[in-house]
Amino acid sequence: MRSASRDGSTSERREVARVVRLHQSAVRAGAAGKPAAAAKRATEALRLLGWPGAEPSRPALAARLLLTLAHAEAEQGRTELGLELLDRAETLADLADVGTVLQQRGLLLLRVGEIDAALKLLDAAVPVLQEHGEPAVLARTLLNRGVVHLTAGRVRLARADLRLCRELAGAHGLDLLAAKVEHNLGYCALAGGDVPAALQTFDTAADSLRRLRADGFLAISMLDRARALLGAGLDTAAAEDLDRSIELLKRHRLSQDLGEAELARAQAALGSGDLAAAALWSARARARFTRRRNRAWAALAASLQVRVDLASAARTQAAAPAQPPPAGQVESAPAVAGRSSGATAAAVQPAASSGDVRPATDGSRVGVASGVHQPENPNRRKLLTVARRATRLAATLRELGLRHDAGSAELLALRARVAAGDTPPAEQRAPVRRALAADVPLDVRLLHRLTRAELHRADGRPRAALDELRKGLVTLQEHRRRFGSLELQSSVAALGADLGACGLDISWSLGPPSLVFNWSERSRAQSFRIRSVLPPHDPQIAEALAELRQLRRAVRLGELEGRPEPQLRARCADLEQSIRRHGWWAGDTEESHGAATHAEVTAELARAGRCMVSYLVRRDRLHALVLAGGAITSVELGPYAPVAESVRRLLSDLDTAADRRLPAKLSAVVRASADRQAATLDQALIAPVRAALGPHDVVVVPTRQLAVLPWGLLPSLRGRPVAVAPSASVWLAARTAANSVTTGAPLLVAGPDLVHADAEIEAIARLYPGGRVLRGAEATATSVLAGMDAAPVVHVAAHGHHDTQNVLFSRLELGDGPLLAYELQRLGTAPGQVVLSACDVGRAVVRAGDELVGFTAALLHAGTANVVASVARIPDELGPAVMAHYHRAVALGVSPARALADLPEATPFVCFGAG
């Protein structure tokens, strides 16, 4: 910068002012997660000071600009350049900036995974900044030191630093920093296992970031929120957030965070079983971290690659035909590949400030399926190689201070050896003998139990293995009770999928069908064993629901008039996501009850004069456990995949046949196809067990795709009462509910746009003289929900829709818009029996652990004893005659399942619950 005269002095002051403005703009850009813009502005300002061609005219100001530029360059992946710029800044800085140099160097070291070195520098920076520094720089340093503590699992120390930072941010108007503190406090909640509180905090912080237009950091916020969803088993929802985050991170050139997002995306792919995608994403992430020379994150990416390889080997072994165990030996075989409690990267991922860094967790849960001890293992060499890689990774991770990740890698190494048939000797089992600290994440705890179980099994101690697995499922159920959201309660079952599959395999090898039955009950539909607390009234949610109802009604009218209404649909999607996210915030439930035992179920079946068929899948083969006449027998039915395909074809045929516009000849072809599929399913599912069923009414406990099968259409079951329940435990609870007294009046509802609804309700109303009838404008969602509370019978003749993407937004169309499955959680006392006479709202999404989610499932969760609904579309004109016949029988005291079986024609209606 040149200065030769008095006029030049004025010019110099203006130029300095411009440099200061550029520096301030660069700092703001960096804080907002826009390092490319920050670098551009800092470089422009430095040129005005004469750098790099000459010594800068104002060294202190140049030092600050170099600090800002160092961070911006490092964030874009040029870490070495960032460190060189820091070296240069240190030679120019005055005393007031020494603390800033220390904190920026600590930040860059943290971003390359040098956690211990970063902590030393940040510890040194804090007292210097307290004495000489600016409040904003001190606040950022405290934020970053809090991140270091979270990385090392020291949550208490992290909270202390974050709270001090929040006080400084509030006192000095540092709004963006305050939003980041809020976000990081959410990670403290996540580190403590409180996912609902973490999600609520993340969403609150994200609202602030949007208001402050911090687009780059908003992308990081989306990444962190996705990690929380992965920890709750919501892989699909997490993947959607991550895909959006990755695009934004690319746009803002946030190299480190982009790598973290790619790694989290790999985890989401692994959780959903897409091993090829998981391998691709993890390889991208590892390459990115390697280019950045970030050893810690490169090691975490390598750890996830180990899990991909283990899952691949397990999938290969699970597809191999099972060999019978030799005489006198315990069979040892792989569990169903897919999810497991794999390691969580110990570093919990908080937010960072313009120099603030975020450690991370990949939160992976998927590993090798249950251990295998077979002399001829085609994967043996590969698994032993994986075990060696995992052992080396454990040493690297421990050296880097990532103790939880190191422990997980050690456990994965043991599992790989067991799967290869190379059972480790006692002196090499230290990782499973090591007591777990209180701050160990849930998935590491589950992995610990699973590894111990597989070692016990390999040692020929199957009962000890089952005990470990039971303890793991108890831990998971305790964790589930922290969720008030039905969606999260059901999705979290994915975290224990390998525990359940391993236990099923061990139970099978031990032989008694009663043991297999008890284990299947312990590990299936666990969320139904929890009764959620009635959520408090939330004005914000009530307002969103009211708007959603109005818009959904407008969309429905548009459909009828041939108008697509894309803007209204987009707004509906936004509202649904907002309501869904608020639902995830709910925490804590009432006490859960245990799983039903074989003895309890057998006794109740005898009292009711019924039999039960419980279906399960083991190694991709379908089996049935038949409980009848006080005995229990096991029947192998064959491969599961062809049966699932037949169910899908049957439902497709039924949906097509219900279309009134279908030409008569084509309709006949479709109905014939449906009959063939029903006969095929009858031969696969019922014929092998028909003799064992005897003349009894049947209770079916389905698995996977069988949960949406219209059982009454199978030839062997036509005319026979059939009740369908997600588990025997749910059936027992429904039996108890069926015997309880309800105090309300019957509720009969006629929805809009259903031609025969009024006639249907009028015919039924004569059977319930004290009933309440709602139709037309009176049949609002609010009035129907209120009328359902404690009603003995509810009948709704209305169009409905099963939403496969947002299952709890499956709905019934009423006078003012839809009644959502989500809203059924607000029922104080569930109705005794609910009949939904139109459309396909009997369908459900089946998640890991045979967890059902949908409109019908929501009613069973609420405590309804019986729900009668169709699992396929039905012609509108079928309802009145069929439903009048059904209710005449029910009014005379006939059970719902018997009344459904006695209908004059077979229908896709199913009685869910007690029967």
PyMOL commands that set and color helices and strands:
alter all, ss='L'
color gray80, all
select helices_A, chain A and resi 6-31+35-48+59-75+79-92+95-111+115-132+135-151+155-171+175-191+195-211+215-231+235-251+255-271+275-291+295-319+380-399+403-419+426-428+430-433+442-458+462-480+486-510+513-523+526-529+539-560+566-584+598-608+640-657+664-685+687-693+704-708+711-713+715-717+728-738+757-765+776-778+781-788+807-809+821-826+848-850+855-862+878-891+896-901
alter helices_A, ss='H'
color red, helices_A
select strands_A, chain A and resi 530-532+589-592+610-618+621-628+631-639+697-701+722-724+747-750+772-775+793-797+800-801+811-814+817-820+833-836+845-847+851-853+866-870+909-913
alter strands_A, ss='S'
color yellow, strands_A
deselect
rebuild
show_as cartoon
